[in-house]
Amino acid sequence: MNVTAVESSTLRTIGYDGSLALLRLEFQSRAVYDYFEVPVVVFESLVSASSVGACFNAMVRGCFRYERVFPLAAEQGQGGER
């Protein structure tokens, strides 16, 4: 997985596995989410965006199936994104 650290008040790192079309985002809160069936152009747009948070909101949030990887929902007692 290709992982890139980003300057953002929303995200810490952005990872992408092209063979799986898997986007992994680590938020500033340290929560990590996997997004499924994400085209590589979305990853490329995120890592090159002048506003990573705005790009996330426009191109990722609400657009792809996702799953929280860390911490697991049961560990925090909550579900949901971020």
Secondary structure by P-SEA (a helix, b strand, c coil): cbbbbbbccccccccccccccbbbbbccccbbbbbccccaaaaaaaaacccaaaaaaccccccbbbbbcccccccccccccc
